[in-house]
């Protein structure tokens, strides 16, 4: 397996990873990699174009303002609210 980068976890996520390591005995690298691969199917990415088509009250991109929809915070909102299996 190739190492492609480093990710800094939040303290809460780090605790979860350490609990999973204690329960499974798997290496942290494998735990985090498996979580990312499995989570891909439950994450929905909403683009600004999708938002403009659904919400008529937002200004158009040509108006010079850009909403926060599609930002990293909204990107992960689907992952935070998705049920765990």
DSSP file (Angstrom, degrees, kcal/mol; ACC not computed):
  #  RESIDUE AA STRUCTURE BP1 BP2  ACC     N-H-->O    O-->H-N    N-H-->O    O-->H-N    TCO  KAPPA ALPHA  PHI   PSI    X-CA   Y-CA   Z-CA
    1    1 A X              0   0    0      0, 0.0     2,-0.3     0, 0.0     0, 0.0   0.000 360.0 360.0 360.0 131.4    0.0    0.0    0.0
    2    2 A X        -     0   0    0      1,-0.0     2,-0.6     2,-0.0     0, 0.0  -0.642 360.0-132.6 -87.3 138.8    1.4    3.4   -1.0
    3    3 A X        +     0   0    0     -2,-0.3     3,-0.1     1,-0.1    -1,-0.0  -0.815  28.7 172.7 -90.0 121.5    1.5    6.3    1.4
    4    4 A X        -     0   0    0     -2,-0.6     2,-0.3     1,-0.3    -1,-0.1   0.510  53.2 -36.4-110.6  -5.6    0.1    9.4   -0.3
    5    5 A X        -     0   0    0      2,-0.0     2,-0.4     0, 0.0    -1,-0.3  -0.990  56.7 -86.4 170.6-177.5   -0.2   11.9    2.5
    6    6 A X        -     0   0    0     -2,-0.3     2,-0.4    -3,-0.1    -3,-0.0  -0.951  26.6-163.3-121.8 139.1   -0.9   12.9    6.0
    7    7 A X        -     0   0    0     -2,-0.4     2,-0.6     2,-0.0    -2,-0.0  -0.983  13.5-141.9-122.2 132.2   -4.2   13.8    7.5
    8    8 A X        -     0   0    0     -2,-0.4     2,-0.2     6,-0.0    -2,-0.0  -0.839  22.4-150.0 -93.8 121.2   -4.6   15.6   10.8
    9    9 A X        -     0   0    0     -2,-0.6     2,-0.1     1,-0.1    -2,-0.0  -0.541  16.0-112.0 -88.6 153.5   -7.5   14.2   12.8
   10   10 A X     >  -     0   0    0     -2,-0.2     4,-2.5     1,-0.1     5,-0.2  -0.429  36.7-106.8 -71.3 159.1   -9.7   16.1   15.2
   11   11 A X  H  > S+     0   0    0      1,-0.2     4,-1.9     2,-0.2     5,-0.1   0.888 121.9  51.8 -56.6 -38.7   -9.3   15.0   18.8
   12   12 A X  H  > S+     0   0    0      1,-0.2     4,-1.8     2,-0.2    -1,-0.2   0.925 110.6  46.9 -63.9 -45.2  -12.7   13.2   18.6
   13   13 A X  H  > S+     0   0    0      1,-0.2     4,-2.5     2,-0.2    -2,-0.2   0.879 109.3  55.1 -65.2 -37.4  -11.8   11.3   15.5
   14   14 A X  H  X S+     0   0    0     -4,-2.5     4,-2.4     1,-0.2    -1,-0.2   0.901 106.2  51.2 -62.3 -41.0   -8.5   10.3   17.0
   15   15 A X  H  X S+     0   0    0     -4,-1.9     4,-2.3     2,-0.2    -1,-0.2   0.912 110.0  50.0 -62.0 -41.8  -10.3    8.8   20.0
   16   16 A X  H  X S+     0   0    0     -4,-1.8     4,-2.6     2,-0.2    -2,-0.2   0.934 110.4  49.5 -62.3 -45.9  -12.5    6.8   17.7
   17   17 A X  H  X S+     0   0    0     -4,-2.5     4,-2.3     1,-0.2    -1,-0.2   0.911 111.3  48.9 -61.4 -42.2   -9.6    5.5   15.7
   18   18 A X  H  X S+     0   0    0     -4,-2.4     4,-2.2     2,-0.2    -1,-0.2   0.872 110.4  51.0 -67.1 -35.7   -7.8    4.5   18.9
   19   19 A X  H  X S+     0   0    0     -4,-2.3     4,-2.2     2,-0.2    -2,-0.2   0.920 111.2  48.2 -64.7 -42.5  -10.9    2.7   20.2
   20   20 A X  H  X S+     0   0    0     -4,-2.6     4,-2.6     1,-0.2     6,-0.4   0.882 110.7  51.6 -64.9 -37.8  -11.2    0.8   16.9
   21   21 A X  H  X S+     0   0    0     -4,-2.3     4,-2.8    -5,-0.2    -1,-0.2   0.917 110.3  48.8 -63.2 -43.1   -7.5   -0.1   17.0
   22   22 A X  H  < S+     0   0    0     -4,-2.2    -2,-0.2     1,-0.2    -1,-0.2   0.882 115.9  43.8 -64.4 -38.3   -8.0   -1.4   20.6
   23   23 A X  H  < S+     0   0    0     -4,-2.2    -2,-0.2    -5,-0.1    -1,-0.2   0.875 128.7  24.8 -74.1 -37.7  -11.1   -3.5   19.5
   24   24 A X  H  < S-     0   0    0     -4,-2.6    -3,-0.2    -5,-0.2    -2,-0.2   0.748  85.6-136.5-102.9 -27.3   -9.6   -4.8   16.3
   25   25 A X     <  +     0   0    0     -4,-2.8    -4,-0.1    -5,-0.4    -3,-0.1   0.523  57.1 141.4  77.8   4.6   -5.9   -4.8   16.6
   26   26 A X        -     0   0    0     -6,-0.4    -1,-0.3     1,-0.1    -2,-0.1  -0.428  61.4 -95.5 -77.0 153.9   -5.7   -3.5   13.1
   27   27 A X     >  -     0   0    0      1,-0.1     4,-2.2    -2,-0.1     3,-0.4  -0.403  30.1-121.6 -65.3 146.2   -3.1   -0.8   12.2
   28   28 A X  H  > S+     0   0    0      1,-0.2     4,-2.8     2,-0.2     5,-0.3   0.884 112.4  58.9 -56.2 -40.8   -4.4    2.8   12.3
   29   29 A X  H  > S+     0   0    0      1,-0.2     4,-2.2     2,-0.2    -1,-0.2   0.907 108.2  44.7 -56.9 -43.4   -3.5    3.2    8.7
   30   30 A X  H  > S+     0   0    0     -3,-0.4     4,-2.7     2,-0.2    -1,-0.2   0.897 112.3  51.9 -69.3 -40.2   -5.7    0.4    7.7
   31   31 A X  H  X S+     0   0    0     -4,-2.2     4,-2.3     2,-0.2    -2,-0.2   0.955 113.6  42.7 -60.1 -51.3   -8.6    1.5    9.9
   32   32 A X  H  X S+     0   0    0     -4,-2.8     4,-2.2     1,-0.2    -2,-0.2   0.906 114.5  50.7 -65.0 -41.9   -8.6    5.1    8.5
   33   33 A X  H  X S+     0   0    0     -4,-2.2     4,-2.3    -5,-0.3    -1,-0.2   0.921 111.1  48.5 -61.4 -44.1   -8.2    3.9    4.9
   34   34 A X  H  X S+     0   0    0     -4,-2.7     4,-2.6     1,-0.2     5,-0.2   0.896 109.8  52.4 -63.8 -40.3  -11.1    1.4    5.3
   35   35 A X  H  X S+     0   0    0     -4,-2.3     4,-2.3    -5,-0.2    -1,-0.2   0.928 110.5  47.8 -61.0 -45.0  -13.3    4.2    6.9
   36   36 A X  H  X S+     0   0    0     -4,-2.2     4,-1.1     2,-0.2    -2,-0.2   0.930 113.6  46.6 -63.1 -46.1  -12.6    6.5    3.9
   37   37 A X  H  < S+     0   0    0     -4,-2.3     3,-0.4     1,-0.2     4,-0.4   0.920 115.8  45.0 -63.9 -44.0  -13.3    3.8    1.3
   38   38 A X  H >< S+     0   0    0     -4,-2.6     3,-0.6     1,-0.2     4,-0.2   0.834 110.0  55.7 -69.4 -32.0  -16.5    2.7    3.0
   39   39 A X  H >X S+     0   0    0     -4,-2.3     3,-1.5    -5,-0.2     4,-0.7   0.716  85.6  81.9 -74.6 -20.5  -17.7    6.3    3.6
   40   40 A X  G >< S+     0   0    0     -4,-1.1     3,-0.9    -3,-0.4    -1,-0.2   0.860  88.2  54.0 -54.3 -38.2  -17.5    7.3   -0.1
   41   41 A X  G <4 S+     0   0    0     -3,-0.6    -1,-0.3    -4,-0.4    -2,-0.2   0.680 109.1  47.7 -74.4 -16.4  -20.9    5.7   -0.9
   42   42 A X  G <4 S+     0   0    0     -3,-1.5     2,-0.5    -4,-0.2    -1,-0.2   0.419  91.7  94.1-103.4   1.8  -22.7    7.7    1.9
   43   43 A X    <<  -     0   0    0     -3,-0.9     2,-0.5    -4,-0.7    33,-0.1  -0.825  55.6-164.3 -98.0 128.8  -21.3   11.1    1.0
   44   44 A X        -     0   0    0     -2,-0.5     2,-0.6    31,-0.3    34,-0.3  -0.952   8.6-149.6-110.9 126.2  -23.2   13.4   -1.3
   45   45 A X        -     0   0    0     -2,-0.5     2,-0.6    33,-0.1    30,-0.1  -0.850   8.9-161.2 -97.3 123.1  -21.4   16.3   -2.8
   46   46 A X        -     0   0    0     -2,-0.6     2,-0.1    25,-0.1    28,-0.1  -0.915   8.4-154.9-106.8 118.9  -23.7   19.3   -3.5
   47   47 A X     >  -     0   0    0     -2,-0.6     4,-1.9     1,-0.1     5,-0.1  -0.414  29.5-110.0 -86.6 165.7  -22.3   21.8   -6.0
   48   48 A X  H  > S+     0   0    0      1,-0.2     4,-2.5     2,-0.2     5,-0.2   0.878 120.1  56.6 -61.6 -36.8  -23.2   25.4   -6.2
   49   49 A X  H  > S+     0   0    0      1,-0.2     4,-1.8     2,-0.2    -1,-0.2   0.913 105.4  50.3 -61.9 -42.9  -25.0   24.7   -9.5
   50   50 A X  H  > S+     0   0    0      1,-0.2     4,-1.3     2,-0.2    -1,-0.2   0.908 111.1  50.0 -59.6 -41.8  -27.2   22.1   -7.7
   51   51 A X  H  X S+     0   0    0     -4,-1.9     4,-2.6     1,-0.2     3,-0.3   0.907 108.5  50.7 -65.9 -43.6  -28.0   24.6   -5.0
   52   52 A X  H  < S+     0   0    0     -4,-2.5    -1,-0.2     1,-0.2    -2,-0.2   0.862 109.2  52.2 -63.8 -34.7  -28.9   27.4   -7.4
   53   53 A X  H  < S+     0   0    0     -4,-1.8    -1,-0.2    -5,-0.2    -2,-0.2   0.818 117.2  38.3 -70.9 -29.5  -31.3   25.1   -9.3
   54   54 A X  H  < S+     0   0    0     -4,-1.3     2,-0.6    -3,-0.3    -2,-0.2   0.780 116.2  49.9 -90.3 -30.3  -33.0   24.0   -6.0
   55   55 A X    ><  -     0   0    0     -4,-2.6     3,-1.2    -5,-0.1    -1,-0.2  -0.891  56.6-174.7-120.0 102.3  -33.1   27.4   -4.2
   56   56 A X  T 3  S+     0   0    0     -2,-0.6    -1,-0.1     1,-0.2     4,-0.1   0.620  79.0  68.4 -71.7 -10.5  -34.5   30.4   -6.1
   57   57 A X  T 3  S+     0   0    0      2,-0.1    -1,-0.2     0, 0.0     2,-0.2   0.574  77.8  93.8 -88.0  -8.2  -33.6   32.8   -3.3
   58   58 A X  S <  S-     0   0    0     -3,-1.2     3,-0.1    -7,-0.2     2,-0.0  -0.593  84.8-107.8 -81.4 145.2  -29.9   32.5   -3.6
   59   59 A X        -     0   0    0     -2,-0.2     8,-0.2     1,-0.1    -1,-0.1  -0.373  38.9-104.5 -67.2 151.3  -28.1   35.1   -5.8
   60   60 A X    > > -     0   0    0      1,-0.1     3,-2.0    -4,-0.1     5,-0.5  -0.386  28.5-111.1 -73.0 156.8  -26.7   33.8   -9.1
   61   61 A X  G > 5S+     0   0    0      1,-0.3     3,-1.3     2,-0.2    -1,-0.1   0.807 118.1  61.4 -58.5 -28.6  -23.0   33.3   -9.3
   62   62 A X  G 3 5S+     0   0    0      1,-0.2    -1,-0.3     2,-0.1    -2,-0.0   0.640  86.0  76.1 -73.1 -12.3  -22.8   36.2  -11.8
   63   63 A X  G < 5S-     0   0    0     -3,-2.0    -1,-0.2     2,-0.2    -2,-0.2   0.552 111.4-113.1 -76.7  -6.2  -24.1   38.5   -9.0
   64   64 A X  T < 5S+     0   0    0     -3,-1.3     2,-0.3     1,-0.3    -3,-0.1   0.331  82.9 102.6  96.0  -9.2  -20.7   38.5   -7.4
   65   65 A X      < -     0   0    0     -5,-0.5     2,-0.5     0, 0.0    -1,-0.3  -0.793  52.9-155.9-106.4 153.5  -21.5   36.7   -4.2
   66   66 A X        -     0   0    0     -2,-0.3    -6,-0.1    -3,-0.1    -5,-0.0  -0.966  11.9-139.0-131.3 120.9  -20.7   33.1   -3.5
   67   67 A X        -     0   0    0     -2,-0.5   -19,-0.1    -8,-0.2    -9,-0.0  -0.177  21.5-117.9 -70.6 167.1  -22.6   31.0   -1.0
   68   68 A X  S >  S+     0   0    0      2,-0.1     3,-2.2     3,-0.0     6,-0.4   0.514  76.1 118.0 -85.2  -4.4  -21.0   28.6    1.3
   69   69 A X  T 3  S+     0   0    0      1,-0.3     3,-0.1     5,-0.1   -21,-0.1  -0.424  76.0  31.4 -63.8 135.6  -22.8   25.6   -0.1
   70   70 A X  T 3  S+     0   0    0      1,-0.4    -1,-0.3   -23,-0.1   -22,-0.1   0.350  92.6 129.1  94.5  -5.4  -20.3   23.2   -1.6
   71   71 A X  S <> S-     0   0    0     -3,-2.2     4,-2.4     1,-0.1    -1,-0.4  -0.324  79.4 -98.6 -74.9 165.3  -17.8   24.3    1.0
   72   72 A X  H  > S+     0   0    0      1,-0.2     4,-1.9     2,-0.2     5,-0.1   0.847 123.1  57.2 -54.3 -35.0  -15.9   21.6    3.0
   73   73 A X  H  > S+     0   0    0      1,-0.2     4,-0.5     2,-0.2    -1,-0.2   0.931 111.8  39.5 -64.5 -44.8  -18.3   22.1    6.0
   74   74 A X  H >> S+     0   0    0     -6,-0.4     4,-0.6    -3,-0.3     3,-0.5   0.827 109.8  62.4 -74.8 -29.0  -21.4   21.4    3.9
   75   75 A X  H >< S+     0   0    0     -4,-2.4     3,-0.6     1,-0.2     4,-0.4   0.911 108.8  40.8 -58.2 -43.6  -19.6   18.6    2.0
   76   76 A X  H 3X S+     0   0    0     -4,-1.9     4,-2.1     1,-0.2    -1,-0.2   0.543  90.8  87.6 -86.2  -6.1  -19.2   16.7    5.3
   77   77 A X  H <X S+     0   0    0     -4,-0.5     4,-1.5    -3,-0.5    -1,-0.2   0.869  87.8  53.5 -61.6 -33.4  -22.6   17.4    6.6
   78   78 A X  H <X S+     0   0    0     -4,-0.6     4,-1.1    -3,-0.6    -1,-0.2   0.893 108.2  49.5 -66.4 -38.4  -23.9   14.3    4.8
   79   79 A X  H  4 S+     0   0    0     -4,-0.4    -2,-0.2     1,-0.2    -1,-0.2   0.876 110.1  50.8 -68.4 -36.2  -21.3   12.2    6.4
   80   80 A X  H  < S+     0   0    0     -4,-2.1    -1,-0.2     1,-0.2    -2,-0.2   0.821 116.7  39.6 -71.4 -29.8  -22.1   13.5    9.9
   81   81 A X  H  < S+     0   0    0     -4,-1.5    -1,-0.2    -5,-0.2    -2,-0.2   0.550  90.0 106.7 -98.4  -7.7  -25.8   12.8    9.5
   82   82 A X  S  < S-     0   0    0     -4,-1.1     2,-0.1    -5,-0.1   -40,-0.0  -0.464  77.5-108.8 -73.1 142.3  -25.7    9.5    7.7
   83   83 A X        -     0   0    0     -2,-0.1     2,-0.3     1,-0.1    -1,-0.1  -0.408  31.5-122.2 -69.3 145.9  -26.7    6.5    9.8
   84   84 A X              0   0    0      1,-0.1    -1,-0.1    -2,-0.1     0, 0.0  -0.617 360.0 360.0 -86.3 146.5  -23.8    4.1   10.7
   85   85 A X              0   0    0     -2,-0.3    -1,-0.1     0, 0.0    -2,-0.0   0.363 360.0 360.0-130.7 360.0  -24.0    0.5    9.7
